[in-house]
Amino acid sequence: MEKSAVQKLAGVLKILVTITFVCNLIVLAMVPGLVHISVHQGLVEWWQYDADDTLHMLLFGGWGQLGKNGGYADVLSAFLLFCGICTAVILWQGRRVLGTILTGAPFRAENGVSLRRAAVCCFLIAAAALARVVFYYGSVAPLLTYNALFVPIFILGGLLCLVMSALFRQAAELKAENDLTI
């Protein structure tokens, strides 16, 4: 049986989400190194390293500096690591939903669960960004940064995931009810 246009699109999206997930995991390992380089050395001096030193600093140098970087760098590292982990969960849940679409049976209760998990992660990212804006900084200046932008974007993303979760659960119930009808 030939795949429908939706299944073809879901296949392409699953490949793109998988690539994004792998890239997210690679960058997640580099977060402390990038924060250490950007806060303490600056990006201009970073380019003066040779390739082996740069790779070593990105992968291993920053992890040894956690707790020693000072308040700003440690909070930034913790925030970015937390958001990266939540993003990885969101991407994995998206892969699961796309997988059920590829099988031709998208109306399953498990899609509702996956989307609810993604919504929780969106709300956690929004809460972390809000906490960072409200508690870490002592002025109004952070309202003009990317952290303040994270809050409404991820709240809306979480709400969208909750709505989609409810729709998939309702569709799964209707499909189960319809399957029982003669």
C-alpha positions in Angstrom: 0.0 0.0 0.0 1.3 3.4 -1.0 2.0 6.0 1.7 -0.3 9.0 1.9 1.0 12.5 1.6 0.7 12.9 5.4 2.8 9.8 5.9 5.5 11.0 3.5 5.6 14.4 5.2 5.8 12.6 8.6 8.7 10.5 7.3 10.6 13.7 6.3 9.8 15.4 9.6 10.9 12.4 11.6 14.3 12.5 9.8 14.6 16.2 10.5 13.6 15.8 14.2 16.1 12.9 14.5 18.9 15.1 13.1 17.9 17.9 15.4 17.8 15.5 18.4 21.3 14.2 17.7 22.6 17.8 17.2 20.9 18.8 20.5 22.7 16.0 22.3 26.1 16.9 20.8 25.7 20.6 21.7 24.4 19.6 25.2 27.8 18.0 25.9 29.5 21.3 24.8 27.4 23.7 26.9 29.7 24.1 29.9 32.7 24.5 27.6 31.0 27.1 25.4 29.8 29.0 28.5 33.3 28.9 30.0 34.9 30.2 26.8 32.3 32.9 26.2 32.3 34.2 29.8 36.0 33.9 30.7 38.0 34.0 27.6 35.8 35.7 25.0 35.1 34.4 21.6 37.9 36.4 19.9 40.6 34.6 21.9 38.9 31.3 21.4 39.7 31.4 17.7 43.4 31.6 18.5 43.5 28.0 19.8 44.4 25.2 17.4 41.8 22.6 16.6 42.8 20.1 19.2 42.8 22.6 22.1 39.4 24.0 20.9 37.8 20.5 20.7 39.2 19.5 24.1 38.0 22.7 25.7 34.5 22.3 24.2 34.1 18.7 25.2 36.0 18.5 28.5 37.2 21.9 29.6 33.9 23.3 30.7 32.8 20.3 32.7 35.8 20.7 35.0 35.0 24.3 35.5 31.4 23.9 36.8 31.3 25.3 40.3 34.5 27.2 39.7 33.3 29.6 37.0 31.6 32.1 39.3 27.9 32.7 39.8 26.9 34.0 36.3 28.6 31.2 34.3 27.4 28.5 36.6 23.8 29.7 36.5 24.0 30.1 32.8 25.4 26.6 32.4 22.7 25.1 34.6 20.0 26.9 32.8 21.2 25.9 29.3 21.7 22.3 30.4 18.2 22.1 31.9 16.7 23.7 28.8 18.7 21.4 26.6 17.5 18.3 28.4 13.9 19.4 28.3 14.3 20.1 24.5 15.7 16.6 24.0 12.6 15.2 25.7 10.3 17.3 23.6 12.1 16.2 20.4 12.0 12.5 21.5 8.2 12.8 22.1 7.8 14.4 18.7 9.6 11.4 17.2 7.2 9.0 19.0 4.2 10.9 17.6 5.6 10.9 14.1 6.3 7.2 14.4 2.7 6.4 15.1 1.7 8.6 12.1 4.1 6.6 9.9 2.4 3.4 11.0 -0.9 4.7 9.7 -2.6 4.7 13.2 -2.1 8.1 14.7 -5.1 8.1 16.9 -3.6 6.3 19.9 -3.7 7.2 23.6 0.1 7.0 23.6 0.2 10.2 21.4 -1.8 12.0 24.1 0.7 10.9 26.7 3.7 11.9 24.5 2.2 15.4 23.9 1.5 15.8 27.6 5.1 15.1 28.4 6.2 17.6 25.8 3.8 20.2 27.3 5.3 19.6 30.8 8.8 20.1 29.4 7.7 23.4 27.7 6.2 24.6 31.0 9.5 23.6 32.8 11.5 25.7 30.3 9.2 28.6 30.7 9.4 28.3 34.5 13.2 28.1 34.5 13.4 31.2 32.2 11.0 33.1 34.4 12.9 32.1 37.5 16.2 33.2 35.9 14.7 36.6 34.9 13.0 37.2 38.2 15.4 35.9 40.8 18.9 36.0 39.3 18.9 39.5 37.9 18.2 42.5 40.2 17.0 44.9 37.5 14.5 45.3 34.7 17.2 44.9 32.0 16.6 41.1 31.6 13.1 41.8 30.3 14.9 42.7 27.1 16.8 39.5 26.8 16.1 36.1 25.3 15.1 34.7 28.7 12.1 37.0 28.8 11.2 35.8 25.3 11.4 32.1 26.4 8.6 32.5 28.9 5.6 33.3 26.6 6.9 31.2 23.7 7.3 28.1 25.8 4.0 28.7 27.7 2.2 28.9 24.3 4.1 25.8 23.1 3.0 24.0 26.2 -0.6 25.0 25.8 -0.5 23.9 22.2 0.9 20.6 23.2 -1.9 20.2 25.8 -4.6 21.0 23.3 -3.1 18.5 20.8 -2.8 15.9 23.6 -6.5 16.3 24.4 -7.4 16.0 20.7 -5.4 12.9 20.3 -6.9 11.3 23.4 -10.4 12.2 22.3 -9.7 10.8 18.8 -8.4 7.6 20.3 -11.5 7.2 22.4 -13.8 7.9 19.4 -11.8 5.4 17.3 -12.0 2.7 20.1 -15.8 3.4 20.4 -16.2 3.2 16.6 -14.2 -0.1 16.4 -16.7 -1.6 18.8 -19.7 -0.5 16.7 -21.0 -3.1 14.3 
